Amino acid sequence: MRNVRTQYPKSLRYEIVRVYLTGNNSYEELANIYNVPISNVRTWVMRYRYSENVVSLQTESKPVEDMSTYLGILSTMSGRLSTYSVN
């Protein structure tokens, strides 16, 4: 049997991220309140934090128009990941 992925409206994704960022609810609480998988909530919040732009909550991919923008995003992400190094 084929897995069917549910597409959630962008407005719902934005609302969940907005509520999470207020700091009053956990991923688990929001997943239960909005009846969505906790992994989706986690993903949407991560996408928002890395891009600092709600547009990234879209699931469709868009072509990179400017390579410097792409490289800047990679640089930012690698800098954030390096702060979590294991000694």
C-alpha positions as CSV (number, residue, x, y, z in Angstrom):
1,M,0.0,0.0,0.0
2,R,1.3,3.4,-0.9
3,N,1.9,6.1,1.8
4,V,-0.1,9.2,1.1
5,R,1.4,12.4,2.4
6,T,-1.0,15.0,3.7
7,Q,-0.5,18.5,2.4
8,Y,-1.3,21.0,5.2
9,P,-2.3,24.5,4.2
10,K,0.4,27.2,4.4
11,S,-1.9,29.2,6.7
12,L,-2.0,26.3,9.2
13,R,1.7,25.8,9.1
14,Y,2.3,29.5,9.7
15,E,-0.2,29.5,12.6
16,I,1.6,26.5,14.3
17,V,5.0,28.1,13.9
18,R,3.7,31.4,15.2
19,V,2.2,29.8,18.2
20,Y,5.3,27.8,18.9
21,L,7.5,30.8,18.7
22,T,5.5,32.5,21.5
23,G,7.1,30.0,23.8
24,N,4.0,28.8,25.5
25,N,3.6,25.4,23.8
26,S,5.9,22.4,23.1
27,Y,6.1,20.6,19.8
28,E,4.0,17.8,21.3
29,E,1.3,20.1,22.6
30,L,0.9,21.8,19.2
31,A,0.9,18.5,17.4
32,N,-2.0,17.4,19.7
33,I,-3.9,20.7,19.5
34,Y,-3.7,20.9,15.7
35,N,-3.9,17.1,15.1
36,V,-0.7,17.0,13.0
37,P,2.4,14.8,13.4
38,I,5.0,16.1,15.8
39,S,7.7,15.6,13.1
40,N,5.9,18.1,10.9
41,V,5.7,20.7,13.6
42,R,9.5,20.3,14.3
43,T,10.3,20.5,10.5
44,W,8.2,23.7,10.0
45,V,9.8,25.4,13.0
46,M,13.3,24.4,11.8
47,R,12.6,25.7,8.3
48,Y,11.4,29.0,9.7
49,R,14.3,29.4,12.0
50,Y,16.9,28.7,9.3
51,S,15.4,31.0,6.7
52,E,13.8,33.5,9.1
53,N,11.1,33.8,6.5
54,V,7.7,32.2,6.5
55,V,7.9,31.6,2.7
56,S,10.2,28.7,3.4
57,L,7.3,26.8,4.9
58,Q,6.2,26.0,1.4
59,T,6.9,22.4,0.4
60,E,7.5,23.1,-3.2
61,S,11.1,23.7,-4.2
62,K,12.1,26.8,-6.1
63,P,15.2,27.2,-8.3
64,V,18.0,29.1,-6.9
65,E,18.2,32.4,-8.8
66,D,21.3,33.8,-7.3
67,M,24.2,31.5,-6.3
68,S,25.5,34.0,-3.7
69,T,22.1,33.7,-1.9
70,Y,22.5,29.9,-1.9
71,L,26.1,30.1,-0.6
72,G,25.1,32.6,2.1
73,I,22.4,30.2,3.4
74,L,24.9,27.3,3.4
75,S,27.4,29.5,5.3
76,T,24.9,30.5,7.9
77,M,23.7,26.9,8.3
78,S,27.3,25.5,8.7
79,G,28.1,28.2,11.2
80,R,25.1,27.2,13.3
81,L,25.9,23.5,13.1
82,S,29.5,24.0,14.1
83,T,28.3,25.4,17.5
84,Y,27.0,21.9,18.2
85,S,30.3,20.1,17.8
86,V,31.0,17.1,20.0
87,N,34.3,17.0,21.9
